[in-house]
Amino acid sequence: MLKLIQIFLSISLLILTSCTHYKPIGEKVANEKSIYSSPYFNEIDGEFLFDAKMQVFGNDLNGILVIKTIDENKKRLALISDFGNTLLDFEFVNDEVNVIYIMDDLNKKLVIQMLENYFQLIIHPSFTIKKTYLAEEGKTYISKLQGKRIFLYVNKEDQLVYLKQSSIFRDKVGVYFYAKSTQIETIQFESFELPIKINLIKR
């Protein structure tokens, strides 16, 4: 019985120390707005081209990533090889993702689900703000998407510079946004739980 209590206390301590990792830096303040609209990829009829380098479960995928904003609720994303072959093609409608096409090497349920979720994080148009933290370098908005917490780190101009998705116990993914005004230049994405990295550089 004593051993079981010791194990329980050890697990509880691990959980508590893990959770403290996710407390945002800064002071919690009242929400000034209920929705944070991403400054990227929301221009209607806008088309965005990136040189893409992806590492997905040991597969190196290089090509051109095309993001097309069809309307305020619908986007299309496709990865095209240097030879003009489509490697993947996703459609995003509100919070739903439809797979139009994916190459055979990636046509596995887990891989598809992860890529759907990851690209949705990058191009999602807006986030409902649940909490706001104010720090010297900017603000952190806490939201929720895909059933997990989203931390949106914005600078003093309210421009999104980093997005992190976390479960209760650990970080899931991180996305860095490098932009000039609202013109995105580079995106660096990394999964902390699966061997997936995505680097995008504006063409």
C-alpha positions, 0 to 999 in steps of 0.5 A: 500500500505504501509503495502504491502511495509513493508511486501515486505521489511521484506521478502527481509531482511529475504532472504538476511540474509538467503543467507549470511549463505551460503557464504563459509569461506575464500577467493575466489581464482582461480580454480586450476582444473575443476573437483573434484574427490571424493576419495571414492567408485571409485575403479573399482570392489571395494566392500564396506560394512557398518553397517547401521542404518537408520531412514526414516520417523519413520522407523528404518532400520538396516542392511548391506549397500553394495556399489559395483563399477562396472565401472567408470560410474556405481555403485550398492547400496543395503541395506540388513537386518540382516536376509538377506532380501533386503530392497532396491537396487539402481543402479547408472549410470552416473547421473541417478538412477534406483530402482531395489527394495524397500521394501513396507514400503518405496515404496512411491514416495517422499521417493524413490526420497529422498533416490535416491538423498541422496545416490547419494550425498554420492557415486557420483564420481566427481563434476564440480568445479564452485568456490573455496574458500581457508581457513586456514583449507582447501578449499571449492569447490562449485559445482552443482548436482540435480539442487542445490548447493553443497559445498565440504569441503576438508582438506589440503590434498584435502580429502573430509570431509563434503558435504552440499547441499543447495537451495537458502534459506536453507540447504538441507542435510549434509554429514560427511566423516570420513576416513583414507587416502582414506579408508572411516571409517564412514559416517554420513548423515542428512536431514535438511528438512525431518526426515531422518538420515543415519549412516554408519560404515565400517565393 
